[in-house]
Amino acid sequence: MPKKETVTQAELLHDIKSNLRQGKELTEEQYRKERFLLLLVALAAAILSFIRPELVLYTVLSLLAFVLLLLPAHFLILRHKLSRISIDDYEIQTAILSDKAEEHYQQKTGKHHYKNVSNYDLRFEGGKRWRIPRRIFSWSKERPLSDSFLYGHVHRGDEFFLALHKETGEIAMAYPANLFHLKITEASS
């Protein structure tokens, strides 16, 4: 059996912040809804330009301004959110893996270009679900893993340490107990 690696408060916070920076991959259903919404907005802009041709320039400029303001705002909000994360916002619990699921689909990235998307979910007793981030445990010298590698090496009945957000109950991070030992006793920073 491999030696367990110790996860400290610093590594736990690093993992949580890294996961928030990565964002979550959309499910195929969410991706289709997003594409449909973009199609509706484009269709509405096209119809408006036929009804009132003089508004085409205003419509295009409004959409451009919206995108240019939305992107920096998103990054500023994320930066502020990351700076306020504290270990005190999370509680550690143990849980048993009850099921796991994977989803694969192609996401259009250009006119003739697609990328393969794979999502891996772990489900724990009590109904908690965690989507494995693309890159996990990047601080680890022994076990910087990918989502597919972790998914392939865990099994039903395995014990995990879960970092749960105290307010929402959402799983922020999960560590297989056979690979990691949690040592979260340092003072909050």
C-alpha positions, 0 to 999 in steps of 0.5 A: 500500500502506498504511503499516505500524503498529508494534506495541510490547511495550505494545500486544502485552500490551494485546491479549493481556490484552484477548483474555483479558478478552473470553473466547472465544465458544463454538462451536455444539457447545460451546454445545449441550453447555453448554445440555444440562448446564444442562438435566440439572442442572435435571432432577436438581433437579426429580426430587430435589424430587419424591422428597424435597419437604423438600429443595427449599429446600436444593437451590435455596439450594445452587444459588444459593450455588454461582452466587454464589460461582462468579462472584466466584471467576471474576473474581478468578482472571482478575484474578490471571491478567492481573496475572501476564502478561509478554512473557517468556511469549510468543515471536514467529513468522511463519506463513503463513495456510493457511485460514480458516473461519467459523461462524454460529448463534443462541444463546438469550438469553431465553425468546423472544430469540436473538442471532446469533453469528459465529466467525471462525477463521484456520488457519496452516501447521503446524496452528495455529488462532486464533479472531479476538477480537471487538475487536482492535487497540483501541489502534490509532488507524489500525486498530481492527478487528472480527473480521469485518473482519479475516476479510474482508480476509485471504487464504490465503498472507498472512504473519502475526506470531504471539505464541505462549504458550511453554508451551502453543504456543497463539496469543495474538495474530496480526498481518497482516504487511501491516498491522503491524510488530512491535518487541518490544525493550523491557525486560520490565515 
